[in-house]
Amino acid sequence: MEIGLFHMPLHPASRALSDVVKENTQKIIYADELGFAEAWVGEHMSATTEPITSPLVFLASLLPQTKNIKLCSGVVCLPNRHPAIVAAEVALFDHMAEGRFVFGVGPGGLASDMELFGNLDAGIRNERMAESMQMILKIWSQDPPYDIQGKHWQIKITENIIPELGVGFMQKPYTKPHPPIALTSMSPGSSSISFAVKKGYRPVSANFAPESTIISHWEKYVEGCEAIGREPTGEDWTIARNVLIGESDAQAEDWLMDPKGSNFYYFDYLFQVLKRADYISVIKPDPDMKDEDVTVEDIVRASVIFGSPKTVADKINSLRERSGPFGTLLMAAMDGSGENLERERLTMRSLAQEVLPMVNAS
């Protein structure tokens, strides 16, 4: 198993964006020093709590400050952007990263972003997502002329082409035929997991999904592998989880349930947002619970892997036995206000230096 970081990121709305950028930058640099394999950064246009508007722009600043860690978009929201722009910017980033990049894509999950770009209808959003991906891959696979017509977008360069000057030619990625593509999923029993496997994409399960959802995602992963005659090793399956490690189980639990703790803030925020969107099914600890019975405390205890290093290693092994042998565990990055930053650095350090060796040795 490898480990990585997943940055939504989520911070109190009162924090200055410049401070948030610095904090997340330092975390990724530290993760690189600790030997984390990957760092993922999300995209949200219309929330000061989720303030990174372009993962590619942000991650570009990390390229000269890191050495080995792969920098991954988590995710580029395809329904919100013209596919020609995405194809061009991703190709450029892949050359800048010299292949140290994973192209994570998704339909987006923030309701205000959906409204901003006119994508509130789930059916239309999924249509735009699929069409965009097809167009991006088509652009990367050919030279001009381009004449790619879709329902939502049209891409055309047929007249203004000067081959000897390179005019009319769109850039292709550094990685051939294209960088690894990852598709995220958060819903129980999501068909996105099996779809990703069938397409050769990397399936990624969201950190705020309860363990029952992770187990259902393994079932979909196996379904996808069986459909294409592939052994379901789990090597290319990635799951994200909230992790909190203390010197003892008691200390970790105290930090976890601290109302000023970053994990408590994280799930309280998500709970409020999902309740207003009438979509708390994705975060329920038990799918059979009534909506009105769900509490933040229930969600936190069910969704965070916490304890001493030995306890956390045991919990990760237990989850892999019950769900399937995922190849990468992404630790969700939290807000670093107050004491939380040092607690998070301790967790990162312990995960890399103590927990990961125990898990892999077992």
Order of alpha helices (4+ residues) and beta strands (2+ residues): beta-alpha-beta-alpha-beta-beta-alpha-beta-alpha-alpha-beta-beta-beta-alpha-beta-alpha-beta-alpha-alpha-alpha-beta-alpha-beta-alpha-alpha
